[in-house]
Amino acid sequence: MNQDYTQYAIENYILKITGVFNYDKEFRAKSSQYGYNELKYSDSELKSYKDLFYPDYRRNFFSNDDKRHIILTKSAFKNSFLKFGNSEKTLSISIEESRLDLFDDGFGLFSIEIKINKENITLSDFSDASFFVRNFESKLQSNTYNKWHEFIENELLLGSKTRGEHINVDDYSGTKYKLYMIVDVPEILTEKERDHLLVDLATISQIGTTGLKGPNSFDSNYFNKLLKQNGIIVYGNWKGLALLDTFTILGKGIFGNPWDIPKYKYTYYSIFMYCLFVKYSLFKFNYEIANLDEDRRANFQKFMSKYYYNLISYNFLPTELFMKIKIGLDIDNECNLLNEKIELIGRQIQEEQQDRTNKILGIVTVLTSVSSVQPVYEYLIEGQKILGWSSEIYWVTTISIVLVLGGGVGFYVFGRNIIKWYNKRKK
């Protein structure tokens, strides 16, 4: 690529990151102290969503139903100007809006809308911003917080930790936040140019890398595969790409109508967020699968029946975005593999239970056969005579041995359930 595309001006854009966190019982009560308000949709919004989305999906994400999970939003930020920096470059951003979705069992998703603090923003500026804000460990030039995730935890997540030992979500959240990017660049001239820049943005590569022939450029076969398998091609003025860590739309004239910005900022973004919720939940179930028990299997089945949808919208564009995002996140394949693992472990649990039951039945059979030859009591009396013990010592000892043996057999049969019950109570 001979031209310097890094200096192409961006007319408008949307840049959001999404991640996971855990919350406790006091979280909702103290959220108002941090400036959060519960999201309630207006009547006009509810009517619009009714015509757009299927009932089950709408009920869980676009309704004011009492059974819908709690959604908290905050848009008024003071002193939200942050400066990222390393030895090579610095960049200033501000927080436009924060959204917290509080799902079941203390599992939450947060979404943050980012604005770049610069008057004339170029593709290079946007690429730098997306690189900084997606990384947990990005360095901040701040007297209060050294790292990006520390600011998010303390200022936006009410002190809920996302990194460190004994933090559950840190075991399956990776090291990067998920990126949602809509970029309007009027200077784009050709379809080939747009494709190259789209892949640059979606893969967080330096602008111009895809079109170059060098060690850091993509192989042409992989480049074409990405666009064919994960590309979203609907209108002539923009093209999208759904990958594992990013969702990107690049074009010119994307926000040509007044309703386009809220449509991309909220309606279409909600589809991306829903898919991320499913993906992170699958991560969570996969992480817990080593300790899978009846409760976890029941929780997974309950989750699937409540939140897993094959289709969500009556309209073609939300459906197209939904299907491509699912492909990018590899949701269906991972869901199928998790189902197979759960079925396998379920069979193992049943086999172990059956094996213990068979052994207990064997013990009962032996005891029954012994008692049919001669009453057990006569054996015990004969034992006392042989040992020559007093009645008090002999019967206390005998009863103690019977209790210990009975307890051992009981723990062998019910020990796993007892340990699980204790661990739950302990938590």
Sine and cosine of phi, psi and omega as CSV:
sin_phi,cos_phi,sin_psi,cos_psi,sin_omega,cos_omega
0.00,0.00,0.89,-0.46,-0.08,-1.00
-0.99,0.13,-0.51,0.86,-0.08,-1.00
-0.99,0.12,0.50,-0.87,0.02,-1.00
-1.00,0.05,1.00,-0.05,-0.03,-1.00
-0.97,0.23,-0.22,0.97,-0.02,-1.00
-0.87,0.49,-0.46,0.89,-0.06,-1.00
-1.00,-0.08,0.14,0.99,0.09,-1.00
-0.87,0.49,0.74,-0.68,-0.04,-1.00
-0.99,0.17,0.61,-0.79,0.07,-1.00
-0.98,-0.18,0.83,-0.56,-0.02,-1.00
-0.98,0.22,-0.68,0.73,0.02,-1.00
-0.41,-0.91,0.35,-0.94,-0.04,-1.00
-0.31,-0.95,0.30,-0.96,0.18,-0.98
-0.76,-0.65,0.78,-0.62,0.02,-1.00
-0.74,-0.67,0.90,-0.44,0.00,-1.00
-0.75,-0.67,0.51,-0.86,0.16,-0.99
-0.86,-0.51,0.47,-0.88,0.01,-1.00
-0.71,-0.71,0.65,-0.76,0.04,-1.00
-0.52,-0.86,-0.03,-1.00,-0.04,-1.00
-0.91,-0.43,0.42,-0.91,0.08,-1.00
-0.40,-0.92,0.27,-0.96,0.12,-0.99
-0.95,-0.30,0.55,-0.83,0.04,-1.00
-0.76,-0.65,0.37,-0.93,-0.03,-1.00
-0.95,-0.31,-0.09,-1.00,-0.08,-1.00
-0.92,0.39,-0.44,0.90,-0.04,-1.00
-1.00,0.05,-0.09,1.00,-0.13,-0.99
-0.86,0.51,-0.76,0.65,-0.06,-1.00
-0.88,0.47,-0.65,0.76,-0.06,-1.00
-0.91,0.42,-0.61,0.79,-0.05,-1.00
-1.00,-0.02,-0.06,1.00,-0.06,-1.00
-0.90,0.44,-0.56,0.83,-0.01,-1.00
-0.91,0.42,-0.47,0.88,0.04,-1.00
-0.92,0.40,-0.40,0.92,0.03,-1.00
-1.00,-0.07,0.08,1.00,0.05,-1.00
1.00,0.00,0.22,0.98,0.01,-1.00
-1.00,0.05,0.57,-0.82,0.09,-1.00
-0.80,-0.60,0.54,-0.84,0.02,-1.00
-0.96,0.29,0.72,-0.70,-0.02,-1.00
-0.97,0.26,0.80,-0.60,0.12,-0.99
-0.78,-0.62,0.78,-0.62,-0.03,-1.00
-0.99,0.15,0.55,-0.83,0.05,-1.00
-0.97,0.23,0.23,-0.97,0.01,-1.00
-0.88,0.48,-0.65,0.76,0.00,-1.00
-0.92,0.40,-0.62,0.79,0.05,-1.00
-0.91,0.41,-0.69,0.72,0.01,-1.00
-0.87,0.49,-0.65,0.76,0.03,-1.00
-0.90,0.43,-0.68,0.73,0.01,-1.00
-0.89,0.46,-0.69,0.72,-0.01,-1.00
-0.93,0.37,-0.52,0.86,0.03,-1.00
-0.89,0.45,-0.59,0.81,0.01,-1.00
-0.99,0.16,-0.19,0.98,-0.11,-0.99
-0.96,-0.29,-0.65,0.76,-0.16,-0.99
-0.90,-0.43,0.47,-0.88,0.07,-1.00
-0.91,0.42,0.45,-0.89,-0.13,-0.99
-0.84,0.55,-0.74,0.67,-0.08,-1.00
-0.89,0.45,-0.72,0.70,0.02,-1.00
-0.90,0.43,-0.69,0.72,-0.01,-1.00
-0.89,0.45,-0.64,0.77,-0.04,-1.00
-0.89,0.46,-0.60,0.80,-0.06,-1.00
-1.00,0.06,-0.33,0.95,-0.09,-1.00
-0.76,-0.65,-0.35,0.94,-0.06,-1.00
-0.72,-0.70,0.78,0.62,0.04,-1.00
-0.57,-0.82,0.17,-0.98,0.13,-0.99
-0.96,-0.27,0.39,0.92,0.00,-1.00
-0.87,0.50,0.64,-0.77,0.00,-1.00
-0.89,0.46,-0.43,0.90,-0.03,-1.00
-1.00,0.05,-0.13,0.99,0.06,-1.00
-0.93,0.37,0.56,-0.83,0.04,-1.00
-0.89,0.46,0.41,-0.91,-0.04,-1.00
-0.96,0.26,0.72,-0.69,0.06,-1.00
-0.85,-0.52,0.84,-0.54,0.00,-1.00
-0.93,-0.37,0.65,-0.76,0.00,-1.00
-0.73,-0.69,0.46,-0.89,0.05,-1.00
-0.54,-0.84,0.78,-0.62,-0.04,-1.00
-0.81,-0.59,-0.17,0.99,0.01,-1.00
-0.98,-0.18,0.96,-0.28,-0.04,-1.00
-0.89,-0.45,0.72,-0.69,0.10,-1.00
-0.96,-0.29,0.69,-0.72,0.04,-1.00
0.82,0.57,0.69,0.73,-0.01,-1.00
-1.00,-0.05,0.20,0.98,0.00,-1.00
-0.97,0.22,0.84,-0.54,-0.04,-1.00
-0.83,-0.56,0.53,-0.85,0.00,-1.00
-0.83,-0.56,0.88,-0.47,0.11,-0.99
-1.00,0.01,0.48,-0.88,0.03,-1.00
-0.26,-0.97,0.56,-0.83,0.17,-0.98
-0.67,-0.74,-0.22,-0.98,-0.07,-1.00
-0.93,0.36,-0.32,0.95,-0.10,-0.99
-0.98,-0.20,-0.59,0.81,-0.08,-1.00
-0.40,-0.92,0.31,-0.95,0.08,-1.00
-0.77,-0.64,0.36,-0.93,-0.01,-1.00
-0.45,-0.89,0.68,-0.73,0.01,-1.00
-0.95,-0.30,0.72,-0.69,0.03,-1.00
-0.72,-0.70,0.22,-0.97,0.11,-0.99
-0.69,-0.73,0.36,-0.93,0.00,-1.00
-1.00,-0.05,0.84,-0.54,0.02,-1.00
-1.00,-0.02,-0.65,0.76,-0.06,-1.00
-0.37,-0.93,0.57,-0.82,0.07,-1.00
-0.80,-0.60,0.68,-0.73,0.01,-1.00
-0.75,-0.66,0.71,-0.71,0.01,-1.00
-0.84,-0.54,0.86,-0.51,0.06,-1.00
-0.97,-0.24,0.90,-0.43,-0.08,-1.00
-0.98,-0.19,0.98,-0.20,-0.02,-1.00
-1.00,-0.03,-0.16,-0.99,-0.08,-1.00
-0.92,0.38,0.38,-0.92,0.16,-0.99
0.85,0.52,0.56,0.83,0.08,-1.00
0.95,0.32,0.36,0.93,-0.03,-1.00
-0.97,-0.25,0.82,-0.58,-0.06,-1.00
-0.74,-0.68,0.38,-0.92,0.13,-0.99
-0.88,-0.47,0.68,-0.73,0.12,-0.99
-0.90,-0.44,0.55,-0.83,0.03,-1.00
-0.76,-0.65,0.71,-0.70,-0.04,-1.00
-0.77,-0.63,0.81,-0.59,0.09,-1.00
-1.00,-0.05,0.75,-0.66,-0.11,-0.99
-0.94,-0.35,0.64,-0.77,0.17,-0.99
-0.84,-0.54,0.64,-0.77,0.02,-1.00
-1.00,0.02,0.79,-0.62,-0.05,-1.00
-0.99,0.10,0.97,0.24,0.02,-1.00
-0.39,-0.92,0.60,-0.80,-0.08,-1.00
-0.96,0.28,-0.78,0.63,0.00,-1.00
-0.94,-0.35,0.96,-0.27,-0.12,-0.99
-0.99,-0.12,0.73,-0.68,0.01,-1.00
-0.95,-0.30,0.17,-0.99,0.07,-1.00
-0.86,0.51,-0.58,0.81,0.02,-1.00
-0.90,0.43,-0.66,0.75,0.04,-1.00
-0.88,0.47,-0.70,0.71,-0.02,-1.00
-0.91,0.42,-0.65,0.76,0.03,-1.00
-0.89,0.46,-0.67,0.74,0.04,-1.00
-0.89,0.46,-0.69,0.73,-0.02,-1.00
-0.89,0.46,-0.71,0.71,-0.01,-1.00
-0.90,0.43,-0.57,0.82,0.04,-1.00
-0.91,0.42,-0.71,0.70,-0.03,-1.00
-0.92,0.38,-0.75,0.66,-0.17,-0.99
-0.97,0.24,-0.26,0.97,0.00,-1.00
-1.00,0.08,-0.30,0.95,-0.07,-1.00
-1.00,-0.05,0.80,-0.60,0.01,-1.00
-0.81,0.58,-0.67,0.74,-0.21,-0.98
-1.00,-0.08,0.20,0.98,0.00,-1.00
-0.83,0.56,0.68,-0.74,-0.08,-1.00
-0.98,0.19,0.69,-0.72,0.08,-1.00
-0.95,-0.30,0.64,-0.77,0.12,-0.99
-1.00,0.00,0.99,0.13,-0.12,-0.99
-0.58,-0.81,0.50,-0.86,0.06,-1.00
-0.99,0.15,-0.26,0.97,-0.09,-1.00
-0.98,-0.21,-0.73,0.69,-0.08,-1.00
-0.81,-0.58,0.71,-0.71,0.01,-1.00
-1.00,0.01,-0.48,0.88,-0.09,-1.00
-0.81,-0.59,0.46,-0.89,-0.05,-1.00
-0.86,0.52,-0.71,0.71,-0.05,-1.00
-0.92,0.40,-0.46,0.89,0.04,-1.00
-0.93,0.38,-0.64,0.77,0.07,-1.00
-0.89,0.46,-0.73,0.69,-0.02,-1.00
-0.87,0.49,-0.72,0.69,-0.03,-1.00
-0.88,0.48,-0.71,0.70,-0.13,-0.99
-1.00,0.06,-0.57,0.82,-0.07,-1.00
-1.00,-0.09,-0.45,0.89,-0.09,-1.00
-0.90,-0.44,-0.46,0.89,-0.06,-1.00
-0.95,-0.30,0.31,0.95,0.12,-0.99
0.86,0.50,0.49,0.87,0.01,-1.00
1.00,-0.01,0.00,1.00,0.02,-1.00
-0.94,0.33,0.80,-0.60,-0.07,-1.00
-0.99,0.11,0.59,-0.81,0.05,-1.00
-0.87,-0.50,-0.12,0.99,-0.02,-1.00
-0.74,-0.67,0.56,-0.83,0.11,-0.99
0.85,-0.52,0.12,-0.99,0.02,-1.00
-0.91,0.42,0.60,-0.80,0.05,-1.00
0.91,0.41,0.28,0.96,0.12,-0.99
-0.99,-0.17,0.94,-0.33,-0.15,-0.99
-0.84,0.54,-0.72,0.69,-0.09,-1.00
-0.92,0.40,-0.37,0.93,0.01,-1.00
-0.93,0.37,-0.30,0.96,0.00,-1.00
-0.98,0.17,-0.27,0.96,-0.03,-1.00
-0.65,-0.76,0.25,0.97,-0.02,-1.00
-0.99,-0.15,-0.11,0.99,0.00,-1.00
0.97,0.26,-0.44,-0.90,-0.01,-1.00
-0.84,-0.54,0.11,0.99,-0.06,-1.00
-0.69,-0.72,0.58,-0.82,0.15,-0.99
-0.99,0.17,0.37,-0.93,0.04,-1.00
-0.99,0.10,0.65,-0.76,-0.08,-1.00
-0.95,-0.31,0.68,-0.73,0.12,-0.99
-0.85,-0.53,0.89,-0.46,-0.14,-0.99
-0.73,-0.69,0.83,-0.55,0.12,-0.99
-0.86,-0.52,0.88,-0.48,-0.16,-0.99
-0.77,-0.64,0.81,-0.58,0.00,-1.00
-0.95,-0.30,0.92,-0.39,-0.06,-1.00
-0.84,-0.54,0.98,-0.19,-0.07,-1.00
-0.89,0.46,-0.39,0.92,-0.11,-0.99
-0.99,0.16,-0.15,0.99,0.00,-1.00
-0.87,0.50,0.77,-0.64,-0.12,-0.99
-0.96,-0.27,-0.69,0.72,-0.12,-0.99
-0.83,-0.56,0.30,-0.95,0.03,-1.00
-0.91,0.42,-0.64,0.77,0.02,-1.00
-0.88,0.47,-0.68,0.74,0.03,-1.00
-0.88,0.47,-0.69,0.73,0.02,-1.00
-0.89,0.46,-0.68,0.73,-0.01,-1.00
-0.88,0.48,-0.70,0.71,0.01,-1.00
-0.88,0.47,-0.71,0.70,-0.02,-1.00
-0.93,0.37,-0.57,0.82,0.03,-1.00
-0.88,0.47,-0.72,0.70,0.01,-1.00
-0.92,0.39,-0.61,0.79,0.08,-1.00
-0.84,0.55,-0.76,0.65,-0.04,-1.00
-0.92,0.39,-0.71,0.71,-0.09,-1.00
-0.92,0.40,-0.51,0.86,-0.02,-1.00
-0.99,-0.16,0.12,0.99,-0.01,-1.00
0.82,0.58,0.68,0.73,0.08,-1.00
-1.00,-0.06,0.35,-0.94,0.10,-1.00
-0.88,0.47,0.65,-0.76,-0.03,-1.00
-0.87,0.50,0.79,-0.62,-0.02,-1.00
0.98,-0.18,-0.16,0.99,-0.06,-1.00
-0.90,0.43,-0.69,0.72,-0.11,-0.99
-0.89,0.46,-0.58,0.81,-0.04,-1.00
-0.99,0.13,-0.11,0.99,-0.01,-1.00
-1.00,0.02,0.38,-0.92,0.12,-0.99
-0.96,-0.27,0.98,-0.17,-0.05,-1.00
-0.26,-0.96,-0.04,-1.00,-0.07,-1.00
-0.90,0.43,-0.42,0.91,-0.04,-1.00
-0.99,-0.14,-0.03,1.00,-0.01,-1.00
-1.00,0.07,0.40,-0.92,0.00,-1.00
-0.98,0.21,0.59,-0.81,0.15,-0.99
-0.88,0.47,0.60,-0.80,-0.06,-1.00
-0.87,0.48,-0.57,0.82,0.02,-1.00
-0.91,0.42,-0.67,0.74,0.02,-1.00
-0.93,0.37,-0.65,0.76,0.04,-1.00
-0.84,0.54,-0.74,0.67,-0.01,-1.00
-0.92,0.38,-0.58,0.82,0.03,-1.00
-0.90,0.44,-0.68,0.73,0.02,-1.00
-0.85,0.53,-0.75,0.66,-0.06,-1.00
-0.93,0.38,-0.58,0.81,-0.03,-1.00
-0.97,0.26,-0.69,0.72,-0.11,-0.99
-0.99,0.11,-0.63,0.78,-0.11,-0.99
-0.93,-0.38,-0.06,1.00,-0.04,-1.00
-0.96,0.27,0.51,-0.86,0.06,-1.00
-0.87,-0.49,0.95,-0.30,-0.06,-1.00
-0.86,-0.51,0.96,-0.29,-0.04,-1.00
-0.83,-0.56,-0.81,0.58,-0.02,-1.00
-0.93,-0.38,0.27,-0.96,-0.06,-1.00
-0.97,0.24,-0.31,0.95,-0.11,-0.99
-0.99,-0.12,-0.07,1.00,0.07,-1.00
-0.47,-0.88,0.32,-0.95,0.07,-1.00
-0.61,-0.79,0.57,-0.83,-0.03,-1.00
-0.88,-0.48,0.26,-0.97,0.03,-1.00
-0.55,-0.84,0.84,-0.54,-0.01,-1.00
-0.94,-0.33,0.91,-0.41,0.00,-1.00
-0.87,-0.49,-0.03,-1.00,-0.06,-1.00
-0.90,0.44,-0.63,0.78,-0.07,-1.00
-0.95,-0.31,-0.16,0.99,-0.09,-1.00
-0.61,-0.79,0.47,-0.88,0.23,-0.97
-0.79,-0.61,0.82,-0.57,-0.16,-0.99
-0.71,-0.70,0.69,-0.73,0.18,-0.98
-0.80,-0.60,0.76,-0.65,-0.01,-1.00
-0.75,-0.66,0.70,-0.71,0.04,-1.00
-0.02,-1.00,-0.30,-0.95,0.09,-1.00
-0.71,-0.71,0.64,-0.77,-0.08,-1.00
0.97,0.25,0.41,0.91,-0.02,-1.00
-0.92,0.40,-0.61,0.79,-0.04,-1.00
-0.97,-0.23,0.78,0.63,-0.07,-1.00
-0.96,0.27,-0.39,0.92,-0.01,-1.00
-0.91,-0.40,0.43,-0.90,-0.03,-1.00
-0.86,0.51,-0.51,0.86,-0.06,-1.00
-1.00,0.07,-0.08,1.00,-0.07,-1.00
-0.93,0.37,-0.66,0.75,-0.04,-1.00
-0.89,0.46,-0.79,0.61,0.04,-1.00
-0.90,0.45,-0.48,0.88,0.02,-1.00
-0.91,0.42,-0.72,0.70,0.02,-1.00
-0.97,0.24,-0.56,0.83,-0.08,-1.00
-0.96,0.29,-0.55,0.83,-0.09,-1.00
-0.86,-0.51,-0.81,0.58,-0.12,-0.99
-0.91,0.41,-0.82,0.58,-0.01,-1.00
-0.95,0.31,-0.56,0.83,0.04,-1.00
-0.89,0.46,-0.57,0.82,-0.01,-1.00
-0.88,0.47,-0.52,0.86,0.05,-1.00
-0.92,0.40,-0.70,0.72,0.05,-1.00
-0.87,0.49,-0.69,0.72,-0.02,-1.00
-0.91,0.40,-0.66,0.75,0.04,-1.00
-0.86,0.50,-0.71,0.71,0.01,-1.00
-0.89,0.45,-0.61,0.80,0.07,-1.00
-0.92,0.40,-0.60,0.80,0.06,-1.00
-0.86,0.50,-0.71,0.71,0.03,-1.00
-0.90,0.44,-0.70,0.71,-0.04,-1.00
-0.89,0.46,-0.76,0.66,0.01,-1.00
-0.90,0.44,-0.57,0.82,0.04,-1.00
-0.91,0.41,-0.62,0.78,0.07,-1.00
-0.91,0.41,-0.64,0.77,0.11,-0.99
-0.82,0.57,-0.72,0.69,-0.05,-1.00
-0.88,0.47,-0.73,0.68,0.00,-1.00
-0.92,0.40,-0.61,0.79,0.04,-1.00
-0.90,0.43,-0.64,0.77,0.02,-1.00
-0.90,0.44,-0.60,0.80,-0.06,-1.00
-1.00,0.06,-0.07,1.00,-0.19,-0.98
-0.91,0.42,-0.44,0.90,0.01,-1.00
-0.89,0.46,-0.48,0.88,0.00,-1.00
-0.94,-0.33,0.48,0.88,-0.09,-1.00
-0.90,0.44,0.75,-0.66,0.07,-1.00
-0.72,-0.69,-0.15,-0.99,-0.05,-1.00
-0.88,0.48,-0.62,0.78,-0.01,-1.00
-0.90,0.43,-0.70,0.72,-0.03,-1.00
-0.93,0.37,-0.61,0.79,0.07,-1.00
-0.89,0.46,-0.67,0.74,0.02,-1.00
-0.90,0.43,-0.64,0.77,0.03,-1.00
-0.90,0.44,-0.65,0.76,0.01,-1.00
-0.91,0.42,-0.69,0.72,0.02,-1.00
-0.90,0.43,-0.62,0.78,0.04,-1.00
-0.91,0.42,-0.67,0.75,0.03,-1.00
-0.87,0.49,-0.73,0.69,-0.03,-1.00
-0.88,0.47,-0.67,0.74,-0.03,-1.00
-0.94,0.35,-0.47,0.88,-0.05,-1.00
-1.00,-0.02,-0.60,0.80,-0.20,-0.98
-0.88,-0.48,-0.16,0.99,-0.07,-1.00
-0.99,-0.10,0.87,-0.49,-0.04,-1.00
-0.83,-0.56,0.66,-0.75,0.10,-0.99
-0.99,0.15,-0.51,0.86,0.04,-1.00
-0.65,-0.76,0.51,-0.86,-0.05,-1.00
-0.77,-0.63,-0.31,0.95,-0.16,-0.99
-0.71,-0.71,0.47,-0.88,0.10,-0.99
-0.98,0.19,-0.37,0.93,-0.12,-0.99
-0.99,-0.12,0.40,-0.92,-0.14,-0.99
-0.96,0.27,-0.64,0.77,-0.09,-1.00
-0.93,0.36,-0.74,0.67,0.10,-0.99
-0.85,0.52,-0.58,0.81,0.04,-1.00
-0.91,0.41,-0.67,0.74,0.02,-1.00
-0.90,0.45,-0.70,0.72,0.03,-1.00
-0.89,0.46,-0.70,0.72,-0.01,-1.00
-0.86,0.51,-0.74,0.68,-0.05,-1.00
-0.91,0.41,-0.63,0.78,-0.01,-1.00
-0.95,0.30,-0.61,0.80,0.04,-1.00
-0.90,0.43,-0.64,0.77,0.05,-1.00
-0.87,0.49,-0.63,0.77,0.04,-1.00
-0.91,0.41,-0.72,0.69,-0.01,-1.00
-0.87,0.50,-0.62,0.79,-0.01,-1.00
-1.00,0.04,-0.08,1.00,0.03,-1.00
0.84,0.54,0.67,0.74,-0.11,-0.99
-0.93,0.36,-0.76,0.65,-0.08,-1.00
-0.89,0.46,-0.68,0.73,-0.01,-1.00
-0.90,0.43,-0.71,0.71,0.00,-1.00
-0.91,0.40,-0.59,0.81,0.03,-1.00
-0.90,0.44,-0.68,0.74,0.02,-1.00
-0.90,0.44,-0.68,0.73,0.02,-1.00
-0.90,0.43,-0.63,0.77,0.01,-1.00
-0.92,0.40,-0.63,0.78,0.06,-1.00
-0.87,0.50,-0.68,0.73,0.01,-1.00
-0.90,0.44,-0.66,0.75,0.02,-1.00
-0.89,0.45,-0.68,0.73,-0.02,-1.00
-0.91,0.42,-0.64,0.77,0.05,-1.00
-0.90,0.44,-0.66,0.76,0.01,-1.00
-0.90,0.44,-0.73,0.68,0.00,-1.00
-0.92,0.40,-0.57,0.82,0.07,-1.00
-0.87,0.49,-0.66,0.75,0.04,-1.00
-0.92,0.40,-0.62,0.79,0.04,-1.00
-0.89,0.45,-0.67,0.75,0.03,-1.00
-0.89,0.46,-0.68,0.73,0.01,-1.00
-0.90,0.43,-0.65,0.76,0.01,-1.00
-0.90,0.43,-0.66,0.75,0.03,-1.00
-0.90,0.44,-0.67,0.74,0.03,-1.00
-0.90,0.44,-0.66,0.75,0.01,-1.00
-0.91,0.41,-0.63,0.78,0.02,-1.00
-0.89,0.45,-0.70,0.71,0.04,-1.00
-0.90,0.43,-0.64,0.77,0.01,-1.00
-0.89,0.45,-0.67,0.74,0.01,-1.00
-0.89,0.46,-0.65,0.76,0.01,-1.00
-0.91,0.41,-0.65,0.76,0.02,-1.00
-0.91,0.42,-0.66,0.75,0.04,-1.00
-0.88,0.48,-0.60,0.80,0.04,-1.00
-0.90,0.45,-0.68,0.73,0.03,-1.00
-0.90,0.45,-0.69,0.73,0.02,-1.00
-0.88,0.47,-0.63,0.78,0.01,-1.00
-0.89,0.45,-0.68,0.73,0.02,-1.00
-0.89,0.46,-0.72,0.70,0.00,-1.00
-0.89,0.45,-0.63,0.78,0.01,-1.00
-0.91,0.42,-0.66,0.75,-0.01,-1.00
-0.92,0.38,-0.58,0.81,0.04,-1.00
-0.90,0.43,-0.72,0.69,-0.04,-1.00
-0.92,0.39,-0.40,0.92,0.01,-1.00
-0.98,0.21,-0.40,0.91,0.03,-1.00
-0.97,0.23,-0.69,0.72,-0.02,-1.00
-0.36,-0.93,0.67,-0.75,0.00,-1.00
-0.79,0.61,0.66,-0.75,-0.03,-1.00
-0.87,0.49,-0.57,0.82,-0.04,-1.00
-0.86,0.50,-0.64,0.77,0.00,-1.00
-0.90,0.43,-0.60,0.80,0.06,-1.00
-0.89,0.46,-0.66,0.75,-0.02,-1.00
-0.91,0.40,-0.65,0.76,0.03,-1.00
-0.89,0.45,-0.66,0.75,0.01,-1.00
-0.90,0.44,-0.59,0.81,0.03,-1.00
-0.91,0.42,-0.63,0.77,0.03,-1.00
-0.89,0.46,-0.66,0.75,0.00,-1.00
-0.89,0.46,-0.68,0.73,-0.02,-1.00
-0.89,0.45,-0.70,0.72,-0.03,-1.00
-0.97,0.25,-0.46,0.89,0.00,-1.00
0.95,0.31,0.42,0.91,0.00,-1.00
-0.99,0.11,0.35,-0.94,0.13,-0.99
-0.94,0.34,0.37,-0.93,-0.04,-1.00
-0.87,0.50,-0.66,0.75,-0.05,-1.00
-0.89,0.46,-0.77,0.64,-0.03,-1.00
-0.91,0.42,-0.67,0.74,-0.07,-1.00
-0.90,0.44,-0.73,0.68,-0.09,-1.00
-0.97,0.26,-0.55,0.83,0.09,-1.00
-0.89,0.45,-0.69,0.72,0.02,-1.00
-0.90,0.44,-0.70,0.71,-0.03,-1.00
-0.89,0.46,-0.74,0.68,0.00,-1.00
-0.89,0.46,-0.63,0.77,0.02,-1.00
-0.88,0.47,-0.68,0.73,0.01,-1.00
-0.90,0.44,-0.67,0.74,0.01,-1.00
-0.89,0.46,-0.67,0.74,0.01,-1.00
-0.91,0.42,-0.67,0.74,0.02,-1.00
-0.89,0.45,-0.71,0.71,0.03,-1.00
-0.90,0.44,-0.68,0.73,0.03,-1.00
-0.89,0.45,-0.65,0.76,0.04,-1.00
-0.90,0.43,-0.63,0.77,0.04,-1.00
-0.89,0.45,-0.69,0.72,0.03,-1.00
-0.90,0.43,-0.67,0.74,0.01,-1.00
-0.89,0.46,-0.66,0.75,0.01,-1.00
-0.93,0.37,-0.57,0.82,0.04,-1.00
-0.88,0.48,-0.64,0.77,-0.04,-1.00
-0.99,0.16,-0.69,0.72,-0.15,-0.99
-0.93,-0.37,0.09,1.00,-0.10,-0.99
-0.85,0.52,-0.67,0.74,-0.02,-1.00
-0.86,0.51,-0.70,0.72,0.00,-1.00
-0.92,0.38,-0.59,0.81,0.02,-1.00
-0.90,0.43,-0.69,0.72,0.00,-1.00
-0.90,0.44,-0.68,0.73,0.01,-1.00
-0.89,0.46,-0.67,0.74,0.02,-1.00
-0.88,0.47,-0.66,0.75,-0.01,-1.00
-0.91,0.42,-0.68,0.73,-0.01,-1.00
-0.90,0.44,-0.61,0.79,0.04,-1.00
-0.91,0.42,-0.69,0.72,0.02,-1.00
-0.90,0.43,-0.60,0.80,-0.01,-1.00
-0.91,0.41,-0.66,0.75,0.02,-1.00
-0.91,0.42,0.00,0.00,0.00,0.00
